[in-house]
Amino acid sequence: MTAIYRIIIVVFWLGLSIGQNAFSAPVEKLFDQGNQSFLKGDYKNAALNFEEILQEHHLKSPELYFNLGNCYFKMTDYPNAILNYERSLKLSSGDEDVLFNLNLANKKIEDQIVAIPELFYYRWFRGLYSMFDAGFWAVLTLILWSITVALGFVFVLGSTSTLKKAGFYGAIFSLLMSIGVFALSWASHRASYLQNEAIVFAGSVSVKSAPTETSTGLFLLHAGSKVKISDQIDTWVKIRTADGNEGWILLSDVEVI
């Protein structure tokens, strides 16, 4: 069974997300209805159930976005499929099933943009902080800070020179580790909440040299293409594609991830 048919069982997530919330029963019912509709091939109704959870109950999870992306993929609405797969990845970086389905959806759109290769150290750092979410790295940072303080007390209160040396060097090592892990936590949090990427939803949009309708058109983008937003002036946003091309388009032509 290919990844596109995977239906996520989210009862455990529901318990963590909403606990005793009064909406728990309706939300679980919507999930069940969505999953059942998907299995029956009623992808439109399944998408409506998942969208209602997002819009009416304001609940989010990587599994929910993944399921919704699958619905849109089956309906051949590839821009919406890509948008929801990307949103799933923001909450659960590196998920192989999401990446697989995202790759399938990207092959269905008109613009096949070849990304500029990342510098190896940035690729390595991104791969590292993507292994876990920001909460995990934050907890690990606090643990390492606690160890640093404890070893500091060992250094100050140690009764022998050997104990003092162990406390001193241990505290230094733990401090450096905590700084490194804090950087991973910050990077993971920033990647999850920074809204500087978007998916083009206009069928075909001319990217302008300046934020005006009368400016020169530089190149065309089509629905489903991913862009990075670097600036905004009124209703215009400056975008950059994965291959390095830049220009201006209307904010209404894109949907922020």
N, C-alpha and C positions, 0 to 999 in steps of 0.2 A: 504494500500500500504506500503510495507516494505521499510526500509531505503535504501536498495540497489538500488531501482528504482528512488530515488530522483534526479531530475535534478535541478541544481542551476540556478536561473536567475541572471545574473551577470552584467546587464546593468548599475546598480548603481555603482558597483565596477569599471567598465570600465571608467565611467565618473570621478571617483576620481583618478584612477591610471594614466590615460593618457591624460585627459582633452582635449586640442586642438591638441594633438600630431597627426602628419600626419598619423600615423599607426592606428588611432582609428577605421576608417571604415573597413580596412582589418581584424583587430582583432575581431571586433564585428561580422563580417561575418564568421570568423573561429569558434567563439563560437556558433553561430547559426547553422552552418553546423554540428558541433560536437554534439550539443544537438539533432538536427533532426536525425542524423545518429544513435545516441544511442536509441532514441525512436523507430526507425525502426529495431533495432536489429543488425545494422551494427557497432559492437563495435570496430572492427579494424580501420575503417575509422574515427570513432569518436575519438579514441585514437591518430591517426595521426594528426587530427586537433588540439587537445589540446597540443600535444607535439610540434607542430610547433609554438604555442604561446610562449611556454617556451623557445625553442631553438632559434627561429628566432627573436622574439620580446622581449625576456628577461623579460617577465612579470610574476609575481607570485601572487598567492592568495590562501588562504585555500580552497576556492570553486573550483578553477581550479584543484588543486591536488586531491580533493575529487572526482570530476567528472572523472579524469583520473584513479584514483584508482578503481572506479566503472567499468570502461571499462575493465581494466585488470582482475578484479574479474570475470566479465561475460565471459571473454576469458579463464578462469581458469589459468591465469598467476599470481599465488598467490604471488611470491616474488615481482613482480612489483606492485601488488595491495597493499601489505603491505608497500613497500617503499613510495608510494604516500600517503597512509593514514597517515603514520608517518610524512611525510613532511607537510601535512595539519595540523596535531596536533601541530607542531612546531610553526605555524603561528596563530593557534586558539586553544589553549589548552582547553581541557575539553569539546569539542563539542560532544554531545551525539551520534549524527548520525555517526560521524567519528569513535568514540570509538566502537560503535555497529558493524559497518562494519569491522573494524580492528580485532575485536574479532572473527567474522565469518571467516575472511581470515586466522587468526592464527590457527584456528581449522583444516584447510585444509592441513597444512604443516606437514612434517614427525616428526620434533623435537618438542615435547611438553614439553618445559622447565618450571619447576615450580620455580617462582621467590622467592628469599629470602624476607620475609616480611620487609617492611620499618619501621624504627623507627617512632613512632606516631607523634613526633614533626616535623620531616621532611615531612611526609605525609600531615600534617596540613598546614605547610608553603607552600609546593608546590601547594596544593589546593587553598590557598589564592592568591598567585601571578598569578596563572593560570586563575583566574576569569576575568582578563582584560589583555590587551597587555601592553608592556613596555611604549608605548606612553601615555596611560591613566595614569599610575602610575607616569610618569615623569611630566606631567602637574599638577597632584595633588600635587606633591612635590613642584613645583614652587608656587602654590597657598598657600600652608602651609608656605613656606618660606616668602612669602609676608605678610601673616598674622602675622608671628613672628616679622618681622621688624616693622609692624604697631603697634603691641602691645608693642614693645620696645620703640617706640616714646611715646606711652601713659604713659609708666612707667617713662620715662625721663622728659616729659613735663606736666605730670598730675598735676592738681592744688590742689588736695586733696590726703590725705594718702590712702583713699579708692580706688581712681582711680589708684594711683600708685601700690597698691597691686594687683588690678585686672590686670593691664598691666603686672606686673612682673610674676605672676603665670600663666596668660594666655600665655605669651611669652614662658615660660618654657614648658608648655604643648604642645603648637604648635610646638616648636622646636623638642621635643621628637617624636611627631607624624610625622614630616617631615623626621626625620632620619629613622624611621620605614618604611615609604612609599618609601623613596629612596632605601632602601634595597630590597623592593618588585620590584621596577623598575629595579634595577640592576639584580636581579635574573631572572626576566622575559626576559630581554634583553639577558642575558647569555644563557638561555634555548633556545631562538629562533635562536641564531647565532653560538653557540658553536657546532663545527662539530666533536663530539667525539662518535657518534653512527653510526652504519651501519647495512645493511642487507646483509646476505650471499646470493650470486648469483650462486656460484659454486654448481653443483648438489650434490656433496659430497666432503667434504674437511677434511683432517686429520689435526687436530690442533697439532702443534709441541711444544716440550719442549724448543726449541731454534730457532732463526731465520735462520735455514739452512735446506735444503732438507734432509740431512742425520740424523738429530736429531730424537729423539724418538717421535712417535705419541702418543698423550695422549688420545684423544677422537675424535669422528667424529661429524661434523656439516653438515646440509643439507640446501638446498636453502630455503630462507624465514626466517631463524633464525635471531633474532636481537642480536647484540653484542655491547659492549662498547669498544672503542679504547683508550688504556692508554699510548701507546708508539709506536714509529716507528723507524726502522733501515733499511735504503735503501728501498727495495721493500717489506719488511715485517712489519706487525703491530702486536702489542701485544693486544690481545682481552680478554674480560671477559664476560661470559654469565650471565644471570639473576640469575642462581643458584650458582654463585660464582666460576665456573671453569675458569681457565686462560690458555693461551698458545699463540702460534704464527701462523699466516697464512699470505699468500701473500695478498698484498693490492688489487691485481687484482681479488681476490675471493669475494670481497665485494663491495657494493655501499654505499657511505656515505650518510646519511639522510640529 
